[in-house]
Amino acid sequence: MAPYEKLHVWRECHELALAVYRVTKSFPTEERYGLTSQIRRAAFSAAVNIVEGSARRSRKEFRRFLDISLSSLTEVGYALRFCREAELLPDEDWTALNDRQCRARFLTWQLYRALAR
């Protein structure tokens, strides 16, 4: 098992990325290179920055990658809101994804703060 796989925060971000991929499969094809691509890249970025940061040699470097992950999670949050308001995302899917995104962001923020000590 890779070190990042032991992190609850990574598992939450990973599950968010998978859920975003599943839900965006139903988006209109004209959004394939627009909104679909953007939200998928942001969700993937949140998880992959935790992976990359966990391999760094110092807490300071890891925190820098967690900061990037937090930014990506915030981007996912806005993209989900936009998709909901643009009627691309049913309320049920939005609620599930938004809850997962909020949990992922909270856990990432908690780890970011813990590494500052």
MOPAC internal coordinates of N, CA, C and O (Angstrom, degrees):
PM7 1SCF
backbone

  N    0.0000 0     0.00 0     0.00 0    0    0    0
  C    1.4530 1     0.00 0     0.00 0    1    0    0
  C    1.5342 1   108.73 1     0.00 0    2    1    0
  O    1.2310 1   120.82 1   -51.10 1    3    2    1
  N    1.3168 1   116.03 1   128.90 1    3    2    1
  C    1.4618 1   120.78 1   177.47 1    5    3    2
  C    1.5301 1   109.13 1   -69.70 1    6    5    3
  O    1.2310 1   119.87 1   -30.04 1    7    6    5
  N    1.3373 1   117.85 1   149.96 1    7    6    5
  C    1.4679 1   120.65 1  -177.56 1    9    7    6
  C    1.5318 1   114.07 1   -54.03 1   10    9    7
  O    1.2310 1   119.90 1   140.19 1   11   10    9
  N    1.3143 1   117.79 1   -39.81 1   11   10    9
  C    1.4606 1   120.00 1  -178.74 1   13   11   10
  C    1.5255 1   112.33 1   -64.00 1   14   13   11
  O    1.2310 1   120.11 1   152.66 1   15   14   13
  N    1.3362 1   117.40 1   -27.34 1   15   14   13
  C    1.4591 1   120.66 1  -178.72 1   17   15   14
  C    1.5267 1   112.47 1   -67.07 1   18   17   15
  O    1.2310 1   120.47 1   163.73 1   19   18   17
  N    1.3158 1   116.70 1   -16.27 1   19   18   17
  C    1.4647 1   121.39 1   177.79 1   21   19   18
  C    1.5257 1   111.65 1   -82.70 1   22   21   19
  O    1.2310 1   120.29 1   167.56 1   23   22   21
  N    1.3170 1   117.05 1   -12.44 1   23   22   21
  C    1.4655 1   121.73 1  -176.48 1   25   23   22
  C    1.5290 1   111.00 1   -85.42 1   26   25   23
  O    1.2310 1   121.01 1   -58.26 1   27   26   25
  N    1.3226 1   115.67 1   121.74 1   27   26   25
  C    1.4675 1   120.62 1   177.77 1   29   27   26
  C    1.5320 1   110.60 1   -59.60 1   30   29   27
  O    1.2310 1   120.70 1   143.04 1   31   30   29
  N    1.3083 1   116.26 1   -36.96 1   31   30   29
  C    1.4606 1   120.71 1  -179.52 1   33   31   30
  C    1.5298 1   110.87 1   -62.15 1   34   33   31
  O    1.2310 1   120.39 1   139.90 1   35   34   33
  N    1.3280 1   116.85 1   -40.10 1   35   34   33
  C    1.4626 1   118.82 1   177.97 1   37   35   34
  C    1.5229 1   110.68 1   -64.85 1   38   37   35
  O    1.2310 1   120.24 1   135.52 1   39   38   37
  N    1.3404 1   117.14 1   -44.48 1   39   38   37
  C    1.4663 1   120.20 1  -179.68 1   41   39   38
  C    1.5256 1   111.01 1   -58.04 1   42   41   39
  O    1.2310 1   120.69 1   139.46 1   43   42   41
  N    1.3263 1   116.29 1   -40.54 1   43   42   41
  C    1.4695 1   120.10 1   179.92 1   45   43   42
  C    1.5271 1   110.89 1   -66.42 1   46   45   43
  O    1.2310 1   120.01 1   136.69 1   47   46   45
  N    1.3157 1   117.58 1   -43.31 1   47   46   45
  C    1.4742 1   121.12 1   177.85 1   49   47   46
  C    1.5244 1   110.98 1   -66.27 1   50   49   47
  O    1.2310 1   120.42 1   140.86 1   51   50   49
  N    1.3111 1   116.80 1   -39.14 1   51   50   49
  C    1.4616 1   121.58 1   178.11 1   53   51   50
  C    1.5292 1   110.69 1   -61.81 1   54   53   51
  O    1.2310 1   120.45 1   134.25 1   55   54   53
  N    1.3202 1   116.74 1   -45.75 1   55   54   53
  C    1.4669 1   121.07 1   178.88 1   57   55   54
  C    1.5300 1   111.12 1   -65.00 1   58   57   55
  O    1.2310 1   120.32 1   143.69 1   59   58   57
  N    1.3194 1   117.00 1   -36.31 1   59   58   57
  C    1.4649 1   120.59 1   175.86 1   61   59   58
  C    1.5230 1   110.20 1   -62.33 1   62   61   59
  O    1.2310 1   120.16 1   134.07 1   63   62   61
  N    1.3216 1   117.29 1   -45.93 1   63   62   61
  C    1.4643 1   120.74 1  -179.81 1   65   63   62
  C    1.5258 1   110.88 1   -61.09 1   66   65   63
  O    1.2310 1   120.48 1   136.02 1   67   66   65
  N    1.3211 1   116.69 1   -43.98 1   67   66   65
  C    1.4654 1   119.94 1   178.23 1   69   67   66
  C    1.5249 1   111.35 1   -62.76 1   70   69   67
  O    1.2310 1   120.35 1   138.14 1   71   70   69
  N    1.3250 1   116.94 1   -41.86 1   71   70   69
  C    1.4629 1   120.95 1  -179.81 1   73   71   70
  C    1.5284 1   110.95 1   -65.66 1   74   73   71
  O    1.2310 1   120.37 1   140.28 1   75   74   73
  N    1.3277 1   116.89 1   -39.72 1   75   74   73
  C    1.4647 1   120.80 1   177.83 1   77   75   74
  C    1.5319 1   109.44 1   -62.90 1   78   77   75
  O    1.2310 1   120.02 1   136.65 1   79   78   77
  N    1.3101 1   117.57 1   -43.35 1   79   78   77
  C    1.4714 1   120.93 1   178.10 1   81   79   78
  C    1.5256 1   111.08 1   -59.87 1   82   81   79
  O    1.2310 1   120.65 1   135.64 1   83   82   81
  N    1.3350 1   116.37 1   -44.36 1   83   82   81
  C    1.4769 1   119.56 1  -179.13 1   85   83   82
  C    1.5312 1   111.31 1   -63.42 1   86   85   83
  O    1.2310 1   120.38 1   132.38 1   87   86   85
  N    1.3099 1   116.88 1   -47.62 1   87   86   85
  C    1.4625 1   120.87 1  -175.75 1   89   87   86
  C    1.5224 1   111.97 1   -67.96 1   90   89   87
  O    1.2310 1   120.27 1   141.47 1   91   90   89
  N    1.3292 1   117.09 1   -38.53 1   91   90   89
  C    1.4652 1   119.18 1  -176.52 1   93   91   90
  C    1.5215 1   113.17 1   -74.41 1   94   93   91
  O    1.2310 1   119.83 1   170.97 1   95   94   93
  N    1.3203 1   117.93 1    -9.03 1   95   94   93
  C    1.4663 1   119.94 1   174.76 1   97   95   94
  C    1.5224 1   111.80 1   -61.34 1   98   97   95
  O    1.2310 1   120.69 1   154.70 1   99   98   97
  N    1.3317 1   116.28 1   -25.30 1   99   98   97
  C    1.4636 1   120.32 1  -178.73 1  101   99   98
  C    1.5375 1   112.86 1   -91.70 1  102  101   99
  O    1.2310 1   120.03 1  -179.74 1  103  102  101
  N    1.3343 1   117.56 1     0.26 1  103  102  101
  C    1.4627 1   120.19 1   179.18 1  105  103  102
  C    1.5333 1   109.29 1   -68.40 1  106  105  103
  O    1.2310 1   120.49 1   -24.91 1  107  106  105
  N    1.3099 1   116.67 1   155.09 1  107  106  105
  C    1.4751 1   120.04 1   178.74 1  109  107  106
  C    1.5321 1   111.50 1   -58.37 1  110  109  107
  O    1.2310 1   120.92 1   -33.59 1  111  110  109
  N    1.3124 1   115.85 1   146.41 1  111  110  109
  C    1.4673 1   119.65 1  -178.33 1  113  111  110
  C    1.5242 1   112.35 1   -62.31 1  114  113  111
  O    1.2310 1   120.09 1   152.20 1  115  114  113
  N    1.3170 1   117.43 1   -27.80 1  115  114  113
  C    1.4688 1   118.56 1   179.09 1  117  115  114
  C    1.5252 1   112.20 1   -68.78 1  118  117  115
  O    1.2310 1   120.25 1   168.20 1  119  118  117
  N    1.3264 1   117.14 1   -11.80 1  119  118  117
  C    1.4673 1   121.32 1   176.58 1  121  119  118
  C    1.5238 1   112.73 1   -95.27 1  122  121  119
  O    1.2310 1   119.98 1  -179.63 1  123  122  121
  N    1.3369 1   117.64 1     0.37 1  123  122  121
  C    1.4658 1   121.31 1  -175.63 1  125  123  122
  C    1.5278 1   112.25 1   -53.15 1  126  125  123
  O    1.2310 1   119.85 1   135.47 1  127  126  125
  N    1.3233 1   117.90 1   -44.53 1  127  126  125
  C    1.4631 1   121.04 1  -177.13 1  129  127  126
  C    1.5189 1   112.46 1   -99.02 1  130  129  127
  O    1.2310 1   120.55 1  -175.33 1  131  130  129
  N    1.3078 1   116.55 1     4.67 1  131  130  129
  C    1.4536 1   121.60 1   178.75 1  133  131  130
  C    1.5144 1   110.93 1  -111.21 1  134  133  131
  O    1.2310 1   121.65 1    74.52 1  135  134  133
  N    1.3010 1   114.45 1  -105.48 1  135  134  133
  C    1.4597 1   121.13 1  -174.55 1  137  135  134
  C    1.5269 1   113.25 1   -62.08 1  138  137  135
  O    1.2310 1   119.91 1   138.26 1  139  138  137
  N    1.3096 1   117.77 1   -41.74 1  139  138  137
  C    1.4701 1   120.74 1   179.88 1  141  139  138
  C    1.5255 1   110.27 1   -59.41 1  142  141  139
  O    1.2310 1   120.83 1   131.14 1  143  142  141
  N    1.3065 1   116.02 1   -48.86 1  143  142  141
  C    1.4591 1   120.75 1   179.99 1  145  143  142
  C    1.5239 1   111.21 1   -63.09 1  146  145  143
  O    1.2310 1   120.18 1   137.11 1  147  146  145
  N    1.3159 1   117.27 1   -42.89 1  147  146  145
  C    1.4661 1   121.88 1  -176.83 1  149  147  146
  C    1.5226 1   112.26 1   -62.82 1  150  149  147
  O    1.2310 1   120.27 1   131.25 1  151  150  149
  N    1.3143 1   117.09 1   -48.75 1  151  150  149
  C    1.4617 1   119.70 1  -177.56 1  153  151  150
  C    1.5265 1   110.97 1   -69.93 1  154  153  151
  O    1.2310 1   120.01 1   144.20 1  155  154  153
  N    1.3143 1   117.59 1   -35.80 1  155  154  153
  C    1.4615 1   120.47 1   177.51 1  157  155  154
  C    1.5236 1   111.06 1   -64.78 1  158  157  155
  O    1.2310 1   120.41 1   135.53 1  159  158  157
  N    1.3272 1   116.83 1   -44.47 1  159  158  157
  C    1.4639 1   120.47 1  -179.72 1  161  159  158
  C    1.5260 1   110.98 1   -64.06 1  162  161  159
  O    1.2310 1   120.33 1   140.19 1  163  162  161
  N    1.3375 1   116.97 1   -39.81 1  163  162  161
  C    1.4611 1   120.19 1  -179.97 1  165  163  162
  C    1.5307 1   110.93 1   -66.63 1  166  165  163
  O    1.2310 1   120.12 1   137.70 1  167  166  165
  N    1.3225 1   117.38 1   -42.30 1  167  166  165
  C    1.4628 1   120.66 1   179.36 1  169  167  166
  C    1.5272 1   110.75 1   -65.57 1  170  169  167
  O    1.2310 1   120.52 1   136.80 1  171  170  169
  N    1.3166 1   116.61 1   -43.20 1  171  170  169
  C    1.4647 1   120.82 1   178.06 1  173  171  170
  C    1.5250 1   110.30 1   -63.48 1  174  173  171
  O    1.2310 1   120.51 1   138.86 1  175  174  173
  N    1.3190 1   116.63 1   -41.14 1  175  174  173
  C    1.4606 1   121.93 1  -179.76 1  177  175  174
  C    1.5295 1   111.72 1   -59.53 1  178  177  175
  O    1.2310 1   120.24 1   140.86 1  179  178  177
  N    1.3217 1   117.14 1   -39.14 1  179  178  177
  C    1.4624 1   120.15 1   179.72 1  181  179  178
  C    1.5258 1   110.90 1   -58.71 1  182  181  179
  O    1.2310 1   120.71 1   134.37 1  183  182  181
  N    1.3160 1   116.25 1   -45.63 1  183  182  181
  C    1.4713 1   120.21 1  -179.49 1  185  183  182
  C    1.5224 1   112.07 1   -73.40 1  186  185  183
  O    1.2310 1   120.27 1   136.04 1  187  186  185
  N    1.3146 1   117.10 1   -43.96 1  187  186  185
  C    1.4677 1   119.98 1  -174.45 1  189  187  186
  C    1.5297 1   111.57 1   -69.03 1  190  189  187
  O    1.2310 1   119.40 1   151.29 1  191  190  189
  N    1.3169 1   118.76 1   -28.71 1  191  190  189
  C    1.4616 1   119.67 1   176.82 1  193  191  190
  C    1.5227 1   111.78 1   -70.84 1  194  193  191
  O    1.2310 1   120.11 1   150.07 1  195  194  193
  N    1.3226 1   117.40 1   -29.93 1  195  194  193
  C    1.4573 1   120.00 1   173.76 1  197  195  194
  C    1.5265 1   109.53 1   -68.39 1  198  197  195
  O    1.2310 1   120.62 1   138.22 1  199  198  197
  N    1.3201 1   116.41 1   -41.78 1  199  198  197
  C    1.4702 1   121.01 1   177.47 1  201  199  198
  C    1.5233 1   109.83 1   -59.06 1  202  201  199
  O    1.2310 1   120.86 1   128.25 1  203  202  201
  N    1.3163 1   115.96 1   -51.75 1  203  202  201
  C    1.4584 1   119.92 1  -177.30 1  205  203  202
  C    1.5195 1   111.92 1   -65.63 1  206  205  203
  O    1.2310 1   120.52 1   136.78 1  207  206  205
  N    1.3270 1   116.61 1   -43.22 1  207  206  205
  C    1.4631 1   120.12 1  -179.58 1  209  207  206
  C    1.5126 1   113.12 1   -63.72 1  210  209  207
  O    1.2310 1   120.56 1   144.03 1  211  210  209
  N    1.3270 1   116.53 1   -35.97 1  211  210  209
  C    1.4671 1   119.55 1  -179.05 1  213  211  210
  C    1.5250 1   112.03 1   -67.13 1  214  213  211
  O    1.2310 1   120.27 1   161.15 1  215  214  213
  N    1.3186 1   117.10 1   -18.85 1  215  214  213
  C    1.4635 1   121.02 1   178.87 1  217  215  214
  C    1.5268 1   112.36 1   -88.09 1  218  217  215
  O    1.2310 1   120.30 1   175.14 1  219  218  217
  N    1.3146 1   117.03 1    -4.86 1  219  218  217
  C    1.4647 1   120.45 1  -179.10 1  221  219  218
  C    1.5235 1   110.65 1   -75.88 1  222  221  219
  O    1.2310 1   121.06 1   -17.30 1  223  222  221
  N    1.2976 1   115.57 1   162.70 1  223  222  221
  C    1.4691 1   120.51 1  -172.73 1  225  223  222
  C    1.5181 1   114.41 1   -89.20 1  226  225  223
  O    1.2310 1   119.67 1   167.17 1  227  226  225
  N    1.3112 1   118.24 1   -12.83 1  227  226  225
  C    1.4639 1   118.18 1  -178.02 1  229  227  226
  C    1.5256 1   110.73 1  -132.21 1  230  229  227
  O    1.2310 1   121.92 1   -22.78 1  231  230  229
  N    1.3060 1   113.92 1   157.22 1  231  230  229
  C    1.4713 1   119.87 1   176.63 1  233  231  230
  C    1.5266 1   110.73 1   -62.03 1  234  233  231
  O    1.2310 1   121.24 1   140.98 1  235  234  233
  N    1.3219 1   115.23 1   -39.02 1  235  234  233
  C    1.4613 1   119.57 1  -178.80 1  237  235  234
  C    1.5323 1   110.93 1   -59.86 1  238  237  235
  O    1.2310 1   120.90 1   135.79 1  239  238  237
  N    1.3190 1   115.88 1   -44.21 1  239  238  237
  C    1.4693 1   119.18 1   178.69 1  241  239  238
  C    1.5279 1   111.25 1   -65.84 1  242  241  239
  O    1.2310 1   120.56 1   137.71 1  243  242  241
  N    1.3290 1   116.53 1   -42.29 1  243  242  241
  C    1.4583 1   120.38 1   178.54 1  245  243  242
  C    1.5235 1   109.95 1   -60.03 1  246  245  243
  O    1.2310 1   120.52 1   136.88 1  247  246  245
  N    1.3268 1   116.61 1   -43.12 1  247  246  245
  C    1.4720 1   120.48 1   179.00 1  249  247  246
  C    1.5298 1   111.14 1   -60.16 1  250  249  247
  O    1.2310 1   120.13 1   142.96 1  251  250  249
  N    1.3126 1   117.36 1   -37.04 1  251  250  249
  C    1.4694 1   120.30 1   179.23 1  253  251  250
  C    1.5261 1   110.21 1   -61.56 1  254  253  251
  O    1.2310 1   120.06 1   138.50 1  255  254  253
  N    1.3265 1   117.49 1   -41.50 1  255  254  253
  C    1.4563 1   120.78 1   178.32 1  257  255  254
  C    1.5263 1   111.68 1   -71.05 1  258  257  255
  O    1.2310 1   120.32 1   146.26 1  259  258  257
  N    1.3307 1   117.00 1   -33.74 1  259  258  257
  C    1.4642 1   119.57 1   175.20 1  261  259  258
  C    1.5256 1   110.52 1   -65.55 1  262  261  259
  O    1.2310 1   120.57 1   144.67 1  263  262  261
  N    1.3189 1   116.51 1   -35.33 1  263  262  261
  C    1.4622 1   120.91 1   177.21 1  265  263  262
  C    1.5293 1   110.31 1   -62.48 1  266  265  263
  O    1.2310 1   120.48 1   138.02 1  267  266  265
  N    1.3166 1   116.69 1   -41.98 1  267  266  265
  C    1.4673 1   121.12 1   177.23 1  269  267  266
  C    1.5277 1   109.52 1   -64.53 1  270  269  267
  O    1.2310 1   120.83 1   138.09 1  271  270  269
  N    1.3301 1   116.01 1   -41.91 1  271  270  269
  C    1.4622 1   120.68 1   178.10 1  273  271  270
  C    1.5263 1   110.79 1   -59.87 1  274  273  271
  O    1.2310 1   120.35 1   137.34 1  275  274  273
  N    1.3208 1   116.93 1   -42.66 1  275  274  273
  C    1.4754 1   120.81 1   178.02 1  277  275  274
  C    1.5271 1   111.17 1   -60.80 1  278  277  275
  O    1.2310 1   120.78 1   139.13 1  279  278  277
  N    1.3092 1   116.11 1   -40.87 1  279  278  277
  C    1.4701 1   119.61 1   177.87 1  281  279  278
  C    1.5239 1   110.78 1   -63.46 1  282  281  279
  O    1.2310 1   120.37 1   137.81 1  283  282  281
  N    1.3144 1   116.90 1   -42.19 1  283  282  281
  C    1.4652 1   121.01 1   178.88 1  285  283  282
  C    1.5243 1   110.80 1   -64.53 1  286  285  283
  O    1.2310 1   120.21 1   139.89 1  287  286  285
  N    1.3151 1   117.21 1   -40.11 1  287  286  285
  C    1.4757 1   120.50 1   178.66 1  289  287  286
  C    1.5266 1   111.21 1   -64.89 1  290  289  287
  O    1.2310 1   120.50 1   143.16 1  291  290  289
  N    1.3177 1   116.66 1   -36.84 1  291  290  289
  C    1.4620 1   120.30 1   176.49 1  293  291  290
  C    1.5265 1   110.26 1   -65.93 1  294  293  291
  O    1.2310 1   120.61 1   140.76 1  295  294  293
  N    1.3259 1   116.44 1   -39.24 1  295  294  293
  C    1.4627 1   120.98 1   175.99 1  297  295  294
  C    1.5275 1   110.43 1   -62.23 1  298  297  295
  O    1.2310 1   120.09 1   136.73 1  299  298  297
  N    1.3230 1   117.44 1   -43.27 1  299  298  297
  C    1.4623 1   120.93 1   177.02 1  301  299  298
  C    1.5216 1   110.17 1   -59.44 1  302  301  299
  O    1.2310 1   120.43 1   136.58 1  303  302  301
  N    1.3210 1   116.78 1   -43.42 1  303  302  301
  C    1.4640 1   120.84 1   179.38 1  305  303  302
  C    1.5204 1   112.38 1   -57.92 1  306  305  303
  O    1.2310 1   120.66 1   134.34 1  307  306  305
  N    1.3257 1   116.34 1   -45.66 1  307  306  305
  C    1.4611 1   118.82 1   178.50 1  309  307  306
  C    1.5319 1   111.09 1   -67.14 1  310  309  307
  O    1.2310 1   120.38 1   137.92 1  311  310  309
  N    1.3224 1   116.89 1   -42.08 1  311  310  309
  C    1.4691 1   120.10 1  -179.98 1  313  311  310
  C    1.5276 1   110.65 1   -60.49 1  314  313  311
  O    1.2310 1   120.30 1   139.79 1  315  314  313
  N    1.3227 1   117.03 1   -40.21 1  315  314  313
  C    1.4644 1   120.03 1   177.35 1  317  315  314
  C    1.5214 1   111.06 1   -63.05 1  318  317  315
  O    1.2310 1   120.94 1   136.95 1  319  318  317
  N    1.3221 1   115.80 1   -43.05 1  319  318  317
  C    1.4687 1   119.64 1   178.10 1  321  319  318
  C    1.5228 1   110.75 1   -61.03 1  322  321  319
  O    1.2310 1   121.11 1   134.42 1  323  322  321
  N    1.3292 1   115.49 1   -45.58 1  323  322  321
  C    1.4582 1   120.30 1   179.69 1  325  323  322
  C    1.5280 1   110.51 1   -59.78 1  326  325  323
  O    1.2310 1   120.90 1   133.75 1  327  326  325
  N    1.3320 1   115.88 1   -46.25 1  327  326  325
  C    1.4677 1   120.72 1  -179.35 1  329  327  326
  C    1.5300 1   111.23 1   -60.87 1  330  329  327
  O    1.2310 1   120.89 1   140.89 1  331  330  329
  N    1.2985 1   115.90 1   -39.11 1  331  330  329
  C    1.4694 1   119.68 1   178.46 1  333  331  330
  C    1.5225 1   110.38 1   -65.32 1  334  333  331
  O    1.2310 1   120.57 1   131.54 1  335  334  333
  N    1.3177 1   116.51 1   -48.46 1  335  334  333
  C    1.4650 1   120.60 1  -176.79 1  337  335  334
  C    1.5214 1   111.94 1   -70.84 1  338  337  335
  O    1.2310 1   120.16 1   154.85 1  339  338  337
  N    1.3268 1   117.30 1   -25.15 1  339  338  337
  C    1.4678 1   121.72 1   176.16 1  341  339  338
  C    1.5326 1   111.25 1   -85.73 1  342  341  339
  O    1.2310 1   121.16 1  -177.09 1  343  342  341
  N    1.3138 1   115.39 1     2.91 1  343  342  341
  C    1.4659 1   123.59 1   177.54 1  345  343  342
  C    1.5282 1   112.82 1    63.48 1  346  345  343
  O    1.2310 1   121.14 1  -146.02 1  347  346  345
  N    1.3277 1   115.43 1    33.98 1  347  346  345
  C    1.4618 1   121.25 1   173.96 1  349  347  346
  C    1.5207 1   110.88 1   -96.71 1  350  349  347
  O    1.2310 1   121.02 1   164.08 1  351  350  349
  N    1.3152 1   115.66 1   -15.92 1  351  350  349
  C    1.4510 1   121.66 1  -173.86 1  353  351  350
  C    1.5271 1   109.32 1  -129.43 1  354  353  351
  O    1.2310 1   119.74 1   -63.32 1  355  354  353
  N    1.3235 1   118.09 1   116.68 1  355  354  353
  C    1.4655 1   120.58 1   178.37 1  357  355  354
  C    1.5323 1   110.84 1   -61.76 1  358  357  355
  O    1.2310 1   120.59 1   -28.25 1  359  358  357
  N    1.3176 1   116.48 1   151.75 1  359  358  357
  C    1.4618 1   121.42 1  -178.30 1  361  359  358
  C    1.5278 1   112.75 1   -53.70 1  362  361  359
  O    1.2310 1   120.40 1   140.06 1  363  362  361
  N    1.3109 1   116.85 1   -39.94 1  363  362  361
  C    1.4670 1   120.94 1  -179.23 1  365  363  362
  C    1.5332 1   111.46 1   -61.97 1  366  365  363
  O    1.2310 1   120.67 1   134.68 1  367  366  365
  N    1.3274 1   116.32 1   -45.32 1  367  366  365
  C    1.4664 1   120.27 1   178.17 1  369  367  366
  C    1.5270 1   110.89 1   -66.98 1  370  369  367
  O    1.2310 1   121.11 1   139.62 1  371  370  369
  N    1.3339 1   115.48 1   -40.38 1  371  370  369
  C    1.4601 1   119.16 1   179.52 1  373  371  370
  C    1.5203 1   110.79 1   -60.94 1  374  373  371
  O    1.2310 1   120.33 1   134.57 1  375  374  373
  N    1.3132 1   116.98 1   -45.43 1  375  374  373
  C    1.4602 1   120.68 1  -178.57 1  377  375  374
  C    1.5249 1   110.80 1   -59.80 1  378  377  375
  O    1.2310 1   120.34 1   132.60 1  379  378  377
  N    1.3220 1   116.96 1   -47.40 1  379  378  377
  C    1.4664 1   120.69 1  -179.04 1  381  379  378
  C    1.5257 1   111.45 1   -63.34 1  382  381  379
  O    1.2310 1   120.49 1   133.96 1  383  382  381
  N    1.3260 1   116.68 1   -46.04 1  383  382  381
  C    1.4640 1   120.35 1  -178.94 1  385  383  382
  C    1.5230 1   111.64 1   -68.83 1  386  385  383
  O    1.2310 1   120.58 1   138.81 1  387  386  385
  N    1.3143 1   116.49 1   -41.19 1  387  386  385
  C    1.4595 1   119.89 1  -179.79 1  389  387  386
  C    1.5266 1   110.81 1   -64.16 1  390  389  387
  O    1.2310 1   120.16 1   138.47 1  391  390  389
  N    1.3259 1   117.30 1   -41.53 1  391  390  389
  C    1.4678 1   120.24 1   177.12 1  393  391  390
  C    1.5253 1   110.65 1   -61.07 1  394  393  391
  O    1.2310 1   120.48 1   136.23 1  395  394  393
  N    1.3032 1   116.69 1   -43.77 1  395  394  393
  C    1.4702 1   120.67 1   179.98 1  397  395  394
  C    1.5280 1   110.39 1   -65.21 1  398  397  395
  O    1.2310 1   120.41 1   138.57 1  399  398  397
  N    1.3214 1   116.83 1   -41.43 1  399  398  397
  C    1.4636 1   120.88 1   178.81 1  401  399  398
  C    1.5296 1   110.25 1   -63.60 1  402  401  399
  O    1.2310 1   120.02 1   137.96 1  403  402  401
  N    1.3115 1   117.56 1   -42.04 1  403  402  401
  C    1.4698 1   120.89 1   178.73 1  405  403  402
  C    1.5271 1   111.07 1   -63.14 1  406  405  403
  O    1.2310 1   120.20 1   137.62 1  407  406  405
  N    1.3269 1   117.22 1   -42.38 1  407  406  405
  C    1.4703 1   120.80 1   177.91 1  409  407  406
  C    1.5211 1   110.75 1   -63.31 1  410  409  407
  O    1.2310 1   120.66 1   135.79 1  411  410  409
  N    1.3216 1   116.35 1   -44.21 1  411  410  409
  C    1.4626 1   120.62 1  -179.92 1  413  411  410
  C    1.5263 1   110.55 1   -62.34 1  414  413  411
  O    1.2310 1   120.71 1   137.37 1  415  414  413
  N    1.3113 1   116.24 1   -42.63 1  415  414  413
  C    1.4713 1   120.24 1  -179.92 1  417  415  414
  C    1.5263 1   110.66 1   -66.00 1  418  417  415
  O    1.2310 1   120.38 1   138.27 1  419  418  417
  N    1.3329 1   116.87 1   -41.73 1  419  418  417
  C    1.4583 1   121.08 1   179.13 1  421  419  418
  C    1.5354 1   110.91 1   -61.92 1  422  421  419
  O    1.2310 1   120.58 1   132.96 1  423  422  421
  N    1.3248 1   116.49 1   -47.04 1  423  422  421
  C    1.4660 1   120.31 1  -179.47 1  425  423  422
  C    1.5267 1   111.74 1   -65.13 1  426  425  423
  O    1.2310 1   120.73 1   141.24 1  427  426  425
  N    1.3158 1   116.21 1   -38.76 1  427  426  425
  C    1.4637 1   120.14 1   178.09 1  429  427  426
  C    1.5268 1   110.03 1   -64.18 1  430  429  427
  O    1.2310 1   120.86 1   136.85 1  431  430  429
  N    1.3182 1   115.96 1   -43.15 1  431  430  429
  C    1.4691 1   120.69 1   178.76 1  433  431  430
  C    1.5320 1   110.51 1   -63.42 1  434  433  431
  O    1.2310 1   120.24 1   139.38 1  435  434  433
  N    1.3377 1   117.14 1   -40.62 1  435  434  433
  C    1.4670 1   120.59 1   179.09 1  437  435  434
  C    1.5269 1   111.03 1   -62.86 1  438  437  435
  O    1.2310 1   120.03 1   137.72 1  439  438  437
  N    1.3248 1   117.55 1   -42.28 1  439  438  437
  C    1.4610 1   120.28 1   178.57 1  441  439  438
  C    1.5197 1   110.07 1   -68.02 1  442  441  439
  O    1.2310 1   119.98 1   139.61 1  443  442  441
  N    1.3027 1   117.65 1   -40.39 1  443  442  441
  C    1.4741 1   122.18 1   177.20 1  445  443  442
  C    1.5325 1   109.99 1   -56.17 1  446  445  443
  O    1.2310 1   120.71 1   132.11 1  447  446  445
  N    1.3330 1   116.25 1   -47.89 1  447  446  445
  C    1.4702 1   121.21 1  -179.96 1  449  447  446
  C    1.5218 1   111.09 1   -65.53 1  450  449  447
  O    1.2310 1   120.40 1   139.02 1  451  450  449
  N    1.3378 1   116.83 1   -40.98 1  451  450  449
  C    1.4605 1   120.22 1  -178.09 1  453  451  450
  C    1.5317 1   111.45 1   -63.82 1  454  453  451
  O    1.2310 1   120.43 1   144.37 1  455  454  453
  N    1.3154 1   116.78 1   -35.63 1  455  454  453
  C    1.4653 1   120.30 1  -179.70 1  457  455  454
  C    1.5278 1   112.65 1   -72.84 1  458  457  455
  O    1.2310 1   120.05 1   167.12 1  459  458  457
  N    1.3259 1   117.50 1   -12.88 1  459  458  457
  C    1.4542 1   121.29 1   179.41 1  461  459  458
  C    1.5295 1   110.39 1   -79.37 1  462  461  459
  O    1.2310 1   120.44 1   161.04 1  463  462  461
  N    1.3204 1   116.77 1   -18.96 1  463  462  461
  C    1.4831 1   120.34 1  -176.01 1  465  463  462
  C    1.4991 1   111.73 1   -80.49 1  466  465  463
  O    1.2310 1   120.10 1   180.00 1  467  466  465

